[in-house]
């Protein structure tokens, strides 16, 4: 069923009966009367359960409450989307806050920001968004999380312009130094995140369309690996250029890319599981 290009989202009776069909890979939803849908090529691409529901709506003389009623589907569908966007925003914020501290991994010579253990998980969320909601809605999630963190960045900067109370003045210098470090990391992170996540979403979607939604592992590993190179190069170049010696920057770059690619390999299993979980979640009618 995962090779299909179209997915039945639900039905609407306002102003007349229509079936809402999502075009996978784009996230676009079109409304088609059930009788016309059965005569179109789209019907050939629906699974058996979806066709049964369309036939019941098209030929039943009395109204009935099926498994694809738009009201229930709409709530589950968008609650799941909101949850993923919330996770993406929270993860990006935590990554920015912890990204100012470089660490060495177990005396191996690998130097990375501590956020490296959080940030690659964002690729998993973007991959799941692509799988279920298409490229357009995945990009909207990326824009939303970028906007939230840009607002946080603005408020952190504004906090340095407000005079402190007298007991706090002894901490002003340390606070300004900390905020200055966070500002450079936030700017670097916003730029690298927005570009790399869009690269990840685009490549994943492109491979999905070329392979007709097959070979999930190949498209996840390929898109995440390429996006990791873009993200690491932009983040390190913006955040630490002229701050850390070039030889250390190279070590940081290759360290980050290695860890992110490792995440891509490990994330294939969770993404397969998440795909099954979200498939049940957005398709099962609430009792």
PyMOL commands that set and color helices and strands:
alter all, ss='L'
color gray80, all
select helices_A, chain A and resi 34-39+41-45+48-59+70-98+116-119+121-159+166-210+216-240+246-283
alter helices_A, ss='H'
color red, helices_A
select strands_A, chain A and resi 6-12+18-23+28-32+102-104+111-113
alter strands_A, ss='S'
color yellow, strands_A
deselect
rebuild
show_as cartoon
